[in-house]
Amino acid sequence: MTPGNILGTVKAYRVHLILKGFAPAMTKSELILKLAEMNPHLYQSHAEQIVDTIFEEITKALATGSRVELRGFGAFSVKQRKSRLGRNPRTGETVQVEDKKVPFFKIGKKMHERLNGIASDGKDDE
Amino acid sequence: MTTNHTITRADLSQAVYEQVGLSRNESADLVETVLEEVCRALERGEMVKISSFGTFQVRSKRQRIGRNPKTGEEVPILPRRVLTFRASNVLKERINHKEAAE
């Protein structure tokens, strides 16, 4: 088996796991544990407050219609969706779908480069 | 729908500084650490699930043939990894101000 073959098999297996819903995942509680581990002088409750505050601030900003831009990671914004006539897929019945706002995330340039193994030129002009 | 100020890392650090009571410098470093750990997990191909916020997931796209819309020329779009974010219902409801009794 050539190295290319092995890599292909590994990749196929990963894809299989993801499709099966077994993709390894990092949860908020794991993120908190990790933060506490990396900063032994912090109380666990502080680590928890820090992570909660970050996502709460992003949520609050989006709820007021603000954009959140985190260079090197990406940007969150809110998009407006117009009301429309939808259909209940089970009954086929027509229903009015009200206009609504939906959160949207766009990956940053640097993060895209990191995911795709492109060496960064140090600039980050998202 | 009033503020149109863009929130950045500095705002997140300020919030951590006010709410947790650590120094400004340390608050900024910790915000950075959290974001960096999220990025690292995604780089490893892990999903990142933040309850009541949403899920980040890296997906691999296969190569496909695209077209330059201006010239009509066919160009291959190389295989690449993209990042998707799926907002949780809690986040969607808060954005639409439909907060259920908490």
gemmi code that builds the backbone of each chain (N, CA, C; Angstrom):
import gemmi

chains = {
    "A": [
        ("MET", (0.839, -1.198, 0.000), (0.000, 0.000, 0.000), (0.873, 1.247, 0.000)),
        ("THR", (0.608, 2.157, -0.885), (1.408, 3.384, -0.931), (0.934, 4.351, 0.147)),
        ("PRO", (1.801, 5.278, 0.521), (1.385, 6.255, 1.542), (0.103, 6.984, 1.135)),
        ("GLY", (-0.017, 7.268, -0.144), (-1.220, 7.958, -0.627), (-2.469, 7.157, -0.324)),
        ("ASN", (-2.345, 5.856, -0.525), (-3.457, 4.958, -0.245), (-3.857, 4.981, 1.221)),
        ("ILE", (-2.827, 4.948, 2.073), (-3.103, 4.926, 3.507), (-3.820, 6.215, 3.906)),
        ("LEU", (-3.300, 7.337, 3.391), (-3.931, 8.621, 3.701), (-5.382, 8.637, 3.233)),
        ("GLY", (-5.589, 8.104, 2.043), (-6.949, 8.034, 1.508), (-7.856, 7.229, 2.405)),
        ("THR", (-7.339, 6.115, 2.916), (-8.135, 5.243, 3.792), (-8.458, 5.961, 5.096)),
        ("VAL", (-7.449, 6.641, 5.626), (-7.648, 7.366, 6.888), (-8.708, 8.441, 6.684)),
        ("LYS", (-8.604, 9.152, 5.564), (-9.545, 10.228, 5.283), (-10.963, 9.665, 5.116)),
        ("ALA", (-11.049, 8.554, 4.372), (-12.361, 7.930, 4.164), (-12.963, 7.521, 5.507)),
        ("TYR", (-12.111, 7.020, 6.418), (-12.596, 6.585, 7.717), (-13.110, 7.771, 8.526)),
        ("ARG", (-12.376, 8.872, 8.455), (-12.806, 10.096, 9.152), (-14.154, 10.566, 8.634)),
        ("VAL", (-14.274, 10.559, 7.283), (-15.533, 10.979, 6.661), (-16.663, 10.077, 7.140)),
        ("HIS", (-16.377, 8.775, 7.193), (-17.362, 7.799, 7.648), (-17.812, 8.119, 9.073)),
        ("LEU", (-16.816, 8.420, 9.934), (-17.143, 8.747, 11.329), (-18.012, 9.996, 11.398)),
        ("ILE", (-17.664, 10.998, 10.584), (-18.408, 12.251, 10.609), (-19.849, 12.009, 10.169)),
        ("LEU", (-19.991, 11.230, 9.102), (-21.340, 10.949, 8.599), (-22.149, 10.189, 9.639)),
        ("LYS", (-21.452, 9.341, 10.395), (-22.152, 8.571, 11.425), (-22.413, 9.408, 12.672)),
        ("GLY", (-21.950, 10.640, 12.663), (-22.160, 11.488, 13.835), (-21.148, 11.244, 14.931)),
        ("PHE", (-20.012, 10.586, 14.599), (-19.010, 10.285, 15.612), (-17.810, 11.203, 15.514)),
        ("ALA", (-17.958, 12.300, 14.797), (-16.824, 13.205, 14.660), (-16.393, 13.635, 16.049)),
        ("PRO", (-15.100, 13.663, 16.304), (-14.677, 14.149, 17.614), (-15.155, 15.577, 17.769)),
        ("ALA", (-15.589, 15.911, 18.955), (-16.119, 17.253, 19.155), (-15.557, 17.864, 20.418)),
        ("MET", (-15.395, 19.179, 20.403), (-15.027, 19.897, 21.609), (-16.276, 20.638, 22.066)),
        ("THR", (-16.679, 20.407, 23.295), (-17.873, 21.072, 23.804), (-17.464, 22.282, 24.642)),
        ("LYS", (-18.457, 23.053, 25.044), (-18.156, 24.232, 25.857), (-17.490, 23.814, 27.170)),
        ("SER", (-17.970, 22.727, 27.774), (-17.370, 22.325, 29.051), (-15.930, 21.871, 28.877)),
        ("GLU", (-15.624, 21.268, 27.713), (-14.232, 20.879, 27.463), (-13.337, 22.103, 27.255)),
        ("LEU", (-13.916, 23.095, 26.623), (-13.183, 24.340, 26.401), (-12.858, 24.990, 27.750)),
        ("ILE", (-13.825, 24.954, 28.660), (-13.626, 25.514, 30.000), (-12.538, 24.750, 30.751)),
        ("LEU", (-12.588, 23.419, 30.670), (-11.583, 22.583, 31.332), (-10.191, 22.888, 30.795)),
        ("LYS", (-10.121, 22.993, 29.475), (-8.853, 23.260, 28.809), (-8.279, 24.604, 29.276)),
        ("LEU", (-9.141, 25.608, 29.337), (-8.712, 26.946, 29.756), (-8.198, 26.911, 31.198)),
        ("ALA", (-8.900, 26.185, 32.062), (-8.498, 26.076, 33.463), (-7.161, 25.337, 33.564)),
        ("GLU", (-7.006, 24.303, 32.749), (-5.788, 23.507, 32.737), (-4.576, 24.347, 32.315)),
        ("MET", (-4.801, 25.206, 31.314), (-3.702, 26.017, 30.794), (-3.364, 27.177, 31.712)),
        ("ASN", (-4.285, 27.500, 32.625), (-4.080, 28.628, 33.533), (-4.338, 28.170, 34.963)),
        ("PRO", (-3.355, 27.430, 35.537), (-3.593, 26.783, 36.839), (-3.933, 27.760, 37.960)),
        ("HIS", (-3.602, 29.045, 37.786), (-3.900, 30.006, 38.845), (-5.367, 30.450, 38.823)),
        ("LEU", (-6.095, 30.085, 37.779), (-7.511, 30.487, 37.680), (-8.400, 29.522, 38.455)),
        ("TYR", (-9.438, 30.058, 39.024), (-10.458, 29.172, 39.592), (-11.253, 28.597, 38.432)),
        ("GLN", (-11.730, 27.386, 38.621), (-12.575, 26.760, 37.598), (-13.771, 27.664, 37.289)),
        ("SER", (-14.297, 28.317, 38.337), (-15.475, 29.176, 38.133), (-15.120, 30.385, 37.263)),
        ("HIS", (-13.854, 30.851, 37.368), (-13.434, 31.950, 36.513), (-13.373, 31.511, 35.059)),
        ("ALA", (-12.793, 30.318, 34.846), (-12.685, 29.791, 33.483), (-14.081, 29.701, 32.868)),
        ("GLU", (-15.029, 29.258, 33.687), (-16.405, 29.116, 33.221), (-17.005, 30.480, 32.867)),
        ("GLN", (-16.782, 31.450, 33.757), (-17.305, 32.802, 33.505), (-16.711, 33.422, 32.246)),
        ("ILE", (-15.412, 33.165, 32.024), (-14.740, 33.752, 30.856), (-15.374, 33.228, 29.577)),
        ("VAL", (-15.487, 31.898, 29.483), (-16.046, 31.309, 28.259), (-17.511, 31.747, 28.080)),
        ("ASP", (-18.263, 31.731, 29.177), (-19.676, 32.138, 29.087), (-19.797, 33.594, 28.652)),
        ("THR", (-18.952, 34.460, 29.220), (-19.012, 35.889, 28.890), (-18.751, 36.119, 27.404)),
        ("ILE", (-17.745, 35.414, 26.874), (-17.404, 35.602, 25.460), (-18.610, 35.306, 24.567)),
        ("PHE", (-19.243, 34.148, 24.774), (-20.350, 33.799, 23.881), (-21.607, 34.612, 24.191)),
        ("GLU", (-21.750, 35.023, 25.454), (-22.882, 35.872, 25.816), (-22.744, 37.255, 25.159)),
        ("GLU", (-21.545, 37.796, 25.143), (-21.325, 39.104, 24.511), (-21.620, 39.043, 23.016)),
        ("ILE", (-21.173, 37.959, 22.375), (-21.435, 37.816, 20.935), (-22.938, 37.743, 20.706)),
        ("THR", (-23.616, 36.969, 21.530), (-25.078, 36.827, 21.403), (-25.777, 38.164, 21.588)),
        ("LYS", (-25.367, 38.913, 22.636), (-26.001, 40.209, 22.914), (-25.811, 41.164, 21.749)),
        ("ALA", (-24.597, 41.165, 21.194), (-24.317, 42.052, 20.067), (-25.216, 41.696, 18.884)),
        ("LEU", (-25.322, 40.418, 18.584), (-26.150, 40.001, 17.451), (-27.613, 40.325, 17.698)),
        ("ALA", (-28.042, 40.213, 18.964), (-29.442, 40.502, 19.292), (-29.773, 41.969, 19.071)),
        ("THR", (-28.756, 42.863, 19.147), (-29.021, 44.274, 18.874), (-28.716, 44.608, 17.421)),
        ("GLY", (-28.395, 43.613, 16.639), (-28.150, 43.838, 15.215), (-26.717, 44.195, 14.876)),
        ("SER", (-25.837, 44.158, 15.889), (-24.432, 44.498, 15.629), (-23.698, 43.335, 14.988)),
        ("ARG", (-22.603, 43.671, 14.366), (-21.735, 42.700, 13.748), (-20.613, 42.395, 14.738)),
        ("VAL", (-20.099, 41.196, 14.726), (-18.983, 40.831, 15.604), (-17.843, 40.352, 14.727)),
        ("GLU", (-16.703, 41.047, 14.808), (-15.604, 40.714, 13.916), (-14.412, 40.253, 14.730)),
        ("LEU", (-14.040, 39.008, 14.573), (-12.899, 38.471, 15.295), (-11.819, 38.105, 14.291)),
        ("ARG", (-10.893, 39.012, 14.105), (-9.815, 38.837, 13.134), (-9.093, 37.517, 13.374)),
        ("GLY", (-8.798, 36.843, 12.305), (-8.082, 35.581, 12.425), (-9.022, 34.418, 12.640)),
        ("PHE", (-10.294, 34.709, 12.929), (-11.269, 33.635, 13.106), (-12.408, 33.812, 12.117)),
        ("GLY", (-13.166, 34.882, 12.282), (-14.268, 35.124, 11.364), (-15.175, 36.209, 11.892)),
        ("ALA", (-16.280, 36.416, 11.204), (-17.198, 37.480, 11.591), (-18.621, 36.949, 11.662)),
        ("PHE", (-19.340, 37.380, 12.711), (-20.755, 37.033, 12.857), (-21.588, 38.242, 12.465)),
        ("SER", (-22.664, 38.000, 11.761), (-23.576, 39.088, 11.449), (-24.996, 38.530, 11.437)),
        ("VAL", (-25.960, 39.427, 11.267), (-27.361, 39.012, 11.250), (-27.931, 39.332, 9.881)),
        ("LYS", (-28.594, 38.390, 9.275), (-29.227, 38.640, 7.979), (-30.736, 38.625, 8.136)),
        ("GLN", (-31.378, 39.466, 7.357), (-32.833, 39.556, 7.399), (-33.437, 38.630, 6.347)),
        ("ARG", (-34.397, 37.826, 6.766), (-35.121, 36.985, 5.795), (-36.550, 37.505, 5.693)),
        ("LYS", (-37.033, 37.701, 4.471), (-38.388, 38.202, 4.275), (-39.420, 37.126, 4.591)),
        ("SER", (-40.635, 37.574, 4.882), (-41.700, 36.597, 5.090), (-42.002, 35.951, 3.741)),
        ("ARG", (-42.479, 34.714, 3.800), (-42.742, 34.008, 2.531), (-43.823, 32.972, 2.772)),
        ("LEU", (-44.342, 32.464, 1.685), (-45.299, 31.372, 1.811), (-44.514, 30.073, 1.793)),
        ("GLY", (-44.657, 29.311, 2.861), (-43.952, 28.028, 2.920), (-44.956, 26.910, 2.825)),
        ("ARG", (-44.470, 25.725, 2.945), (-45.334, 24.573, 2.845), (-44.971, 23.576, 3.924)),
        ("ASN", (-45.966, 23.054, 4.564), (-45.707, 21.968, 5.505), (-45.365, 20.740, 4.678)),
        ("PRO", (-44.136, 20.243, 4.792), (-43.725, 19.166, 3.895), (-44.527, 17.878, 4.112)),
        ("ARG", (-45.095, 17.729, 5.289), (-45.840, 16.494, 5.538), (-47.243, 16.548, 4.941)),
        ("THR", (-47.917, 17.681, 5.178), (-49.308, 17.752, 4.733), (-49.464, 18.481, 3.406)),
        ("GLY", (-48.407, 19.212, 2.993), (-48.517, 19.957, 1.748), (-49.286, 21.259, 1.912)),
        ("GLU", (-49.741, 21.505, 3.104), (-50.523, 22.700, 3.432), (-49.660, 23.974, 3.319)),
        ("THR", (-50.205, 25.033, 2.776), (-49.470, 26.300, 2.664), (-49.522, 27.045, 3.988)),
        ("VAL", (-48.366, 27.514, 4.438), (-48.338, 28.286, 5.677), (-47.535, 29.557, 5.480)),
        ("GLN", (-47.922, 30.593, 6.217), (-47.213, 31.859, 6.148), (-45.980, 31.767, 7.050)),
        ("VAL", (-44.793, 31.984, 6.500), (-43.582, 32.033, 7.315), (-43.249, 33.504, 7.528)),
        ("GLU", (-43.231, 33.941, 8.793), (-42.983, 35.359, 9.097), (-41.548, 35.752, 8.750)),
        ("ASP", (-41.321, 37.042, 8.554), (-39.939, 37.470, 8.331), (-39.155, 37.246, 9.615)),
        ("LYS", (-37.880, 36.985, 9.453), (-37.059, 36.710, 10.629), (-35.615, 37.063, 10.359)),
        ("LYS", (-34.850, 37.106, 11.443), (-33.418, 37.383, 11.325), (-32.670, 36.088, 11.582)),
        ("VAL", (-31.629, 35.887, 10.806), (-30.833, 34.675, 11.032), (-29.364, 35.048, 11.227)),
        ("PRO", (-28.727, 34.377, 12.197), (-27.309, 34.624, 12.422), (-26.494, 34.015, 11.287)),
        ("PHE", (-25.388, 34.661, 10.970), (-24.564, 34.229, 9.854), (-23.098, 34.331, 10.254)),
        ("PHE", (-22.309, 33.363, 9.853), (-20.876, 33.384, 10.168), (-20.067, 33.280, 8.893)),
        ("LYS", (-19.092, 34.140, 8.759), (-18.200, 34.036, 7.620), (-16.778, 33.850, 8.138)),
        ("ILE", (-16.119, 32.831, 7.638), (-14.769, 32.516, 8.080), (-13.808, 33.639, 7.691)),
        ("GLY", (-12.817, 33.884, 8.550), (-11.800, 34.893, 8.258), (-10.726, 34.334, 7.353)),
        ("LYS", (-9.977, 35.241, 6.752), (-8.966, 34.838, 5.779), (-7.900, 33.958, 6.423)),
        ("LYS", (-7.426, 34.375, 7.584), (-6.360, 33.629, 8.251), (-6.811, 32.228, 8.641)),
        ("MET", (-8.053, 32.137, 9.138), (-8.568, 30.832, 9.550), (-8.709, 29.932, 8.332)),
        ("HIS", (-9.146, 30.496, 7.227), (-9.273, 29.723, 5.995), (-7.902, 29.183, 5.588)),
        ("GLU", (-6.887, 30.039, 5.730), (-5.526, 29.618, 5.378), (-5.040, 28.518, 6.316)),
        ("ARG", (-5.385, 28.649, 7.585), (-4.961, 27.625, 8.543), (-5.602, 26.287, 8.229)),
        ("LEU", (-6.869, 26.315, 7.893), (-7.574, 25.055, 7.602), (-7.059, 24.406, 6.327)),
        ("ASN", (-6.544, 25.239, 5.414), (-6.129, 24.699, 4.138), (-4.618, 24.647, 3.970)),
        ("GLY", (-3.911, 24.780, 5.094), (-2.466, 24.615, 5.070), (-1.740, 25.598, 4.183)),
        ("ILE", (-2.255, 26.820, 4.104), (-1.581, 27.845, 3.315), (-0.785, 28.708, 4.276)),
        ("ALA", (0.498, 28.886, 3.975), (1.318, 29.720, 4.846), (0.788, 31.140, 4.792)),
        ("SER", (0.638, 31.738, 5.974), (0.103, 33.093, 6.032), (1.213, 34.100, 5.810)),
        ("ASP", (0.882, 35.209, 5.160), (1.879, 36.260, 4.963), (1.856, 37.247, 6.126)),
        ("GLY", (1.140, 36.879, 7.188), (1.111, 37.726, 8.377), (0.068, 38.816, 8.309)),
        ("LYS", (-0.389, 39.133, 7.110), (-1.414, 40.165, 6.985), (-2.777, 39.527, 7.252)),
        ("ASP", (-3.689, 40.332, 7.705), (-5.028, 39.800, 7.933), (-6.029, 40.882, 7.581)),
        ("ASP", (-6.275, 41.010, 6.310), (-7.162, 42.086, 5.879), (-8.538, 41.537, 5.548)),
        ("GLU", (-9.247, 41.100, 6.600), (-10.588, 40.557, 6.375), (-11.553, 41.692, 6.118)),
    ],
    "B": [
        ("MET", (-31.775, 46.742, 17.146), (-31.584, 47.270, 15.795), (-31.038, 48.684, 15.835)),
        ("THR", (-30.479, 49.082, 16.987), (-30.037, 50.464, 17.072), (-28.533, 50.607, 16.858)),
        ("THR", (-27.748, 49.898, 17.674), (-26.298, 50.031, 17.555), (-25.811, 49.421, 16.257)),
        ("ASN", (-24.876, 50.097, 15.628), (-24.265, 49.494, 14.471), (-22.769, 49.420, 14.639)),
        ("HIS", (-22.375, 49.514, 15.878), (-20.975, 49.421, 16.242), (-20.540, 47.963, 16.099)),
        ("THR", (-19.408, 47.757, 15.460), (-18.894, 46.392, 15.311), (-18.149, 45.973, 16.566)),
        ("ILE", (-18.508, 44.797, 17.060), (-17.883, 44.264, 18.273), (-16.588, 43.540, 17.880)),
        ("THR", (-15.538, 43.796, 18.637), (-14.258, 43.134, 18.354), (-13.733, 42.450, 19.620)),
        ("ARG", (-12.556, 41.856, 19.486), (-11.871, 41.249, 20.634), (-11.784, 42.204, 21.819)),
        ("ALA", (-11.529, 43.486, 21.530), (-11.369, 44.468, 22.610), (-12.638, 44.535, 23.455)),
        ("ASP", (-13.807, 44.464, 22.805), (-15.080, 44.498, 23.546), (-15.258, 43.243, 24.388)),
        ("LEU", (-14.833, 42.104, 23.818), (-14.950, 40.849, 24.567), (-14.030, 40.893, 25.794)),
        ("SER", (-12.813, 41.401, 25.609), (-11.864, 41.508, 26.735), (-12.421, 42.430, 27.809)),
        ("GLN", (-13.017, 43.541, 27.371), (-13.598, 44.501, 28.301), (-14.701, 43.826, 29.129)),
        ("ALA", (-15.542, 43.056, 28.476), (-16.636, 42.363, 29.170), (-16.079, 41.371, 30.183)),
        ("VAL", (-15.036, 40.640, 29.792), (-14.428, 39.667, 30.711), (-13.800, 40.419, 31.887)),
        ("TYR", (-13.147, 41.536, 31.577), (-12.526, 42.365, 32.620), (-13.572, 42.831, 33.634)),
        ("GLU", (-14.719, 43.292, 33.140), (-15.764, 43.805, 34.028), (-16.448, 42.700, 34.818)),
        ("GLN", (-16.661, 41.568, 34.184), (-17.468, 40.526, 34.837), (-16.671, 39.564, 35.693)),
        ("VAL", (-15.410, 39.337, 35.343), (-14.661, 38.320, 36.082), (-13.729, 38.950, 37.107)),
        ("GLY", (-13.323, 40.197, 36.865), (-12.502, 40.873, 37.855), (-11.025, 40.523, 37.801)),
        ("LEU", (-10.541, 40.133, 36.609), (-9.102, 39.934, 36.430), (-8.551, 41.217, 35.805)),
        ("SER", (-7.236, 41.309, 35.675), (-6.668, 42.528, 35.087), (-7.044, 42.623, 33.616)),
        ("ARG", (-6.912, 43.827, 33.059), (-7.239, 44.029, 31.642), (-6.368, 43.165, 30.748)),
        ("ASN", (-5.048, 43.161, 31.076), (-4.118, 42.384, 30.269), (-4.461, 40.914, 30.273)),
        ("GLU", (-4.710, 40.415, 31.489), (-5.009, 38.997, 31.596), (-6.324, 38.661, 30.899)),
        ("SER", (-7.308, 39.552, 31.028), (-8.597, 39.316, 30.369), (-8.393, 39.188, 28.863)),
        ("ALA", (-7.571, 40.080, 28.297), (-7.316, 40.042, 26.858), (-6.628, 38.736, 26.467)),
        ("ASP", (-5.634, 38.337, 27.281), (-4.916, 37.086, 26.976), (-5.847, 35.885, 27.028)),
        ("LEU", (-6.762, 35.883, 28.005), (-7.647, 34.729, 28.166), (-8.658, 34.642, 27.025)),
        ("VAL", (-9.149, 35.796, 26.585), (-10.069, 35.801, 25.429), (-9.337, 35.209, 24.225)),
        ("GLU", (-8.093, 35.636, 24.054), (-7.278, 35.136, 22.947), (-7.099, 33.615, 23.048)),
        ("THR", (-6.817, 33.139, 24.267), (-6.616, 31.694, 24.468), (-7.864, 30.912, 24.078)),
        ("VAL", (-9.016, 31.416, 24.494), (-10.263, 30.699, 24.194), (-10.460, 30.609, 22.678)),
        ("LEU", (-10.298, 31.747, 22.001), (-10.494, 31.737, 20.549), (-9.472, 30.827, 19.865)),
        ("GLU", (-8.233, 30.875, 20.351), (-7.184, 30.051, 19.754), (-7.477, 28.559, 19.954)),
        ("GLU", (-8.004, 28.198, 21.114), (-8.323, 26.787, 21.350), (-9.464, 26.315, 20.440)),
        ("VAL", (-10.413, 27.199, 20.191), (-11.499, 26.869, 19.256), (-10.899, 26.626, 17.866)),
        ("CYS", (-10.016, 27.532, 17.439), (-9.377, 27.392, 16.121), (-8.581, 26.096, 16.031)),
        ("ARG", (-7.846, 25.774, 17.099), (-7.006, 24.564, 17.078), (-7.858, 23.313, 16.959)),
        ("ALA", (-8.946, 23.280, 17.702), (-9.823, 22.097, 17.638), (-10.351, 21.945, 16.213)),
        ("LEU", (-10.737, 23.061, 15.603), (-11.265, 23.012, 14.233), (-10.180, 22.570, 13.256)),
        ("GLU", (-8.957, 23.045, 13.487), (-7.836, 22.647, 12.640), (-7.607, 21.137, 12.703)),
        ("ARG", (-7.815, 20.567, 13.898), (-7.663, 19.116, 14.048), (-8.837, 18.366, 13.417)),
        ("GLY", (-9.817, 19.102, 12.944), (-10.981, 18.481, 12.320), (-12.103, 18.183, 13.294)),
        ("GLU", (-11.973, 18.697, 14.533), (-13.033, 18.456, 15.512), (-14.170, 19.449, 15.319)),
        ("MET", (-15.360, 19.037, 15.719), (-16.475, 19.973, 15.764), (-16.322, 20.764, 17.058)),
        ("VAL", (-16.846, 21.967, 17.105), (-16.861, 22.706, 18.362), (-18.316, 23.036, 18.666)),
        ("LYS", (-18.793, 22.470, 19.775), (-20.208, 22.638, 20.145), (-20.308, 23.518, 21.368)),
        ("ILE", (-20.908, 24.688, 21.210), (-21.085, 25.595, 22.329), (-22.581, 25.623, 22.632)),
        ("SER", (-22.962, 25.031, 23.760), (-24.391, 24.920, 24.031), (-25.016, 26.302, 24.164)),
        ("SER", (-26.235, 26.423, 23.702), (-27.030, 27.653, 23.641), (-26.388, 28.740, 22.773)),
        ("PHE", (-25.354, 28.380, 22.017), (-24.787, 29.317, 21.042), (-24.825, 28.709, 19.645)),
        ("GLY", (-24.052, 27.643, 19.442), (-24.075, 27.004, 18.131), (-22.926, 26.029, 17.948)),
        ("THR", (-22.826, 25.488, 16.763), (-21.828, 24.466, 16.454), (-20.989, 24.896, 15.261)),
        ("PHE", (-19.681, 24.768, 15.400), (-18.771, 25.022, 14.278), (-18.303, 23.675, 13.755)),
        ("GLN", (-18.254, 23.547, 12.444), (-17.819, 22.292, 11.871), (-17.016, 22.530, 10.600)),
        ("VAL", (-15.930, 21.781, 10.482), (-15.113, 21.871, 9.281), (-15.586, 20.808, 8.311)),
        ("ARG", (-15.803, 21.191, 7.079), (-16.222, 20.234, 6.058), (-15.214, 20.236, 4.928)),
        ("SER", (-14.988, 19.049, 4.382), (-14.062, 18.949, 3.256), (-14.849, 18.953, 1.964)),
        ("LYS", (-14.449, 19.830, 1.061), (-15.117, 19.917, -0.242), (-14.221, 19.252, -1.275)),
        ("ARG", (-14.829, 18.504, -2.161), (-14.055, 17.878, -3.235), (-13.778, 18.887, -4.336)),
        ("GLN", (-12.830, 18.529, -5.190), (-12.555, 19.394, -6.339), (-13.767, 19.397, -7.266)),
        ("ARG", (-14.066, 20.534, -7.848), (-15.132, 20.599, -8.843), (-14.755, 21.643, -9.893)),
        ("ILE", (-15.477, 21.593, -10.984), (-15.200, 22.548, -12.054), (-16.084, 23.768, -11.855)),
        ("GLY", (-15.437, 24.923, -11.753), (-16.197, 26.164, -11.636), (-16.034, 26.951, -12.916)),
        ("ARG", (-16.604, 28.121, -12.904), (-16.547, 28.939, -14.105), (-16.277, 30.378, -13.685)),
        ("ASN", (-15.402, 31.019, -14.367), (-15.185, 32.438, -14.126), (-16.399, 33.170, -14.686)),
        ("PRO", (-17.193, 33.795, -13.806), (-18.457, 34.376, -14.275), (-18.237, 35.492, -15.290)),
        ("LYS", (-17.064, 36.127, -15.241), (-16.819, 37.240, -16.145), (-16.430, 36.749, -17.543)),
        ("THR", (-15.500, 35.778, -17.582), (-14.999, 35.338, -18.882), (-15.679, 34.067, -19.388)),
        ("GLY", (-16.378, 33.350, -18.472), (-17.015, 32.110, -18.873), (-16.044, 30.949, -18.944)),
        ("GLU", (-14.819, 31.232, -18.601), (-13.749, 30.241, -18.651), (-13.940, 29.186, -17.543)),
        ("GLU", (-13.679, 27.927, -17.865), (-13.787, 26.866, -16.856), (-12.501, 26.787, -16.054)),
        ("VAL", (-12.639, 26.798, -14.746), (-11.457, 26.672, -13.888), (-11.731, 25.631, -12.801)),
        ("PRO", (-10.729, 24.794, -12.486), (-10.956, 23.825, -11.421), (-10.963, 24.525, -10.065)),
        ("ILE", (-11.921, 24.171, -9.226), (-11.918, 24.663, -7.847), (-11.297, 23.532, -7.037)),
        ("LEU", (-10.165, 23.805, -6.425), (-9.401, 22.753, -5.751), (-10.119, 22.258, -4.502)),
        ("PRO", (-9.795, 21.035, -4.082), (-10.401, 20.532, -2.845), (-10.028, 21.465, -1.698)),
        ("ARG", (-10.946, 21.721, -0.794), (-10.633, 22.658, 0.279), (-11.470, 22.359, 1.499)),
        ("ARG", (-11.041, 22.913, 2.618), (-11.806, 22.746, 3.857), (-12.518, 24.053, 4.161)),
        ("VAL", (-13.798, 23.953, 4.448), (-14.578, 25.145, 4.777), (-15.108, 25.020, 6.200)),
        ("LEU", (-15.471, 26.144, 6.785), (-15.975, 26.162, 8.157), (-17.440, 26.585, 8.130)),
        ("THR", (-18.295, 25.764, 8.712), (-19.699, 26.153, 8.767), (-20.093, 26.396, 10.224)),
        ("PHE", (-21.035, 27.296, 10.407), (-21.564, 27.577, 11.746), (-23.060, 27.350, 11.720)),
        ("ARG", (-23.526, 26.539, 12.653), (-24.956, 26.311, 12.774), (-25.399, 26.916, 14.098)),
        ("ALA", (-26.239, 27.917, 14.029), (-26.677, 28.587, 15.255), (-27.649, 27.688, 16.015)),
        ("SER", (-27.567, 27.731, 17.339), (-28.513, 26.959, 18.154), (-29.867, 27.666, 18.138)),
        ("ASN", (-30.901, 26.951, 18.530), (-32.227, 27.561, 18.582), (-32.281, 28.709, 19.581)),
        ("VAL", (-31.520, 28.563, 20.668), (-31.500, 29.629, 21.681), (-30.981, 30.922, 21.051)),
        ("LEU", (-29.893, 30.819, 20.296), (-29.329, 32.011, 19.645), (-30.318, 32.602, 18.640)),
        ("LYS", (-30.937, 31.737, 17.837), (-31.908, 32.222, 16.844), (-33.061, 32.941, 17.520)),
        ("GLU", (-33.529, 32.371, 18.641), (-34.645, 33.004, 19.337), (-34.252, 34.349, 19.940)),
        ("ARG", (-33.047, 34.410, 20.459), (-32.618, 35.685, 21.061), (-32.459, 36.759, 19.995)),
        ("ILE", (-32.006, 36.377, 18.837), (-31.856, 37.353, 17.754), (-33.221, 37.853, 17.285)),
        ("ASN", (-34.233, 37.003, 17.413), (-35.588, 37.404, 17.024), (-36.412, 37.871, 18.225)),
        ("HIS", (-35.739, 38.060, 19.366), (-36.382, 38.558, 20.584), (-37.577, 37.724, 20.999)),
        ("LYS", (-37.396, 36.429, 20.873), (-38.482, 35.531, 21.301), (-38.030, 34.745, 22.518)),
        ("GLU", (-37.318, 35.434, 23.406), (-36.798, 34.727, 24.555), (-37.909, 34.032, 25.326)),
        ("ALA", (-37.784, 32.726, 25.433), (-38.734, 31.961, 26.230), (-38.418, 32.245, 27.689)),
        ("ALA", (-39.392, 32.045, 28.551), (-39.179, 32.248, 29.978), (-37.966, 31.435, 30.397)),
        ("GLU", (-36.975, 32.107, 30.993), (-35.749, 31.379, 31.320), (-35.810, 30.829, 32.718)),
    ],
}
model = gemmi.Model(1)
for chain_id, residues in chains.items():
    chain = gemmi.Chain(chain_id)
    for i, (resn, *xyz) in enumerate(residues, 1):
        res = gemmi.Residue()
        res.name, res.seqid = resn, gemmi.SeqId(i, " ")
        for name, pos in zip(("N", "CA", "C"), xyz):
            atom = gemmi.Atom()
            atom.name, atom.element = name, gemmi.Element(name[0])
            atom.pos, atom.b_iso = gemmi.Position(*pos), 0.0
            res.add_atom(atom)
        chain.add_residue(res)
    model.add_chain(chain)
structure = gemmi.Structure()
structure.add_model(model)
structure.setup_entities()
